[in-house]
């Protein structure tokens, strides 16, 4: 068949996509190695013309039209797809290509909207937390301020109380010092009237110490202290006790649980531990006395023991002075004797330590 006839009689001339593309000018034919691409639109010379291109115009020889059957790419379809279907498919793909960026942009907008909503909710939550924290902080500040005021008030009251106590203490000390000064003044005045004579008598006795009761110093002590302190109800036993004290032969010992001989003194049972042999009073007797080398014992009450002990302490001290065992000045010796005289006076009045 002639090529012109083949072109004129191509069964796919109206539906062939290549023909349609070449007719629309979107495809140009350029044989390899023959000539450059021909310029112009193929519409100017459609295939339906009866004048084929001449060889002297530099055009390639006409191609023989070979009928090619169209096969479907879909295994489920046994017919050929029409060019209209291809055009629709291309348009659908283009529409999908246009819808793709729009959908992506819509998703981005949705994400941005969700992010903004989350940010707004988070911001509201943080604002509420901040407001609550500020409220709590304000309450704590108010409480701290109240406690600070209470502390300041307590400190002020404490300072006032301390100042008041110090003032009261100073006042009491001042009054006590004034009373003590007045008492010392009165004591000095009294001693100035009495102690002058006593001290002179003591100094005279100290120059030649003796136990003779006729010297002025000892005669005064016997008369004012020793005699009254050893003056008990049972006169007979009192004389014996006084003589034993002067001779330093009296013994005082605690009561022992043993049978003792009974001694009758002025119808008083001296062997009883419930009766004092010197006062004759019913008292619990925890001590007994023994005179000289006698084996007889006399139970005495704590009061009688304290009186005898006070006199014995006085005689012991003046014996030490007589023997030269006390190496002090006259004034300390004198005040020690005054202290011992005070003990005799207190014992005579019934004041004595509980251990007596």
C-alpha angles and dihedrals in degrees: 000000000000117000092236090053090047091053092047093046099043105140093209095048095113097039105031110116092211090054091047092048092048091046090051091051095241094115126050125193119225118169113220115261097358109093143324121286111290114244122226140052122296088222088078091068110029120189092249094076118106095218110084119201116279121240092233091061092070094245122139119253115271117272119240112243111237116191110235119191117229116236126197119240089211110086090208094059121071099185132078121260117243123235088246090062090052091051091050091048091050090049091049091051090049090049090049089048089053093045093050097069090041091054091046090049089049090052090050090051090050091050091049091049092050091047091051091049091050090048092050092050091046090049091051091049092049091048090052091048091048091050091049092047091049090050092050091046090052091051091049091049090052091049091048090050091050092049090047090054091048091050092049090050092049092047091051092049090047092051091049092048092048092050090048092050092048091049091049091047092050089049092051092047091049092050091046091050091050092050091046091050090050092048092048090049092051091046092051090049091050092046090047088060099042109018092060091067094039093049091049090051091048093050090050090050092045092057089063109013114206139158093226109131091212096072112101095242098050092037089059092046092049092048098045103032120005098046097048092042093055096039102113132170093254097067096184093056091039091061091050092049092049092051091048091050092051091048092044092235100118118112126198119193136164120263115273123204098245138105113271131193115263117244121193116214116172091334092305120130102231094184093070117100090208097059127064111229093210103043098027090223125134104254137144104262115208096169138044134198132222122201117219115307094337117127092212119104131204121205114225134189124242091257093054091046091053091052093049092045093052092053092045091053091053094050091046091055096048089048089055089052091048091050092049095244094126110075104187139113120272096257098057089046091050093051092048089054089049089054092051090049088052090054090052091051092050093047090050088055092051100259111132138140116277092239088064 
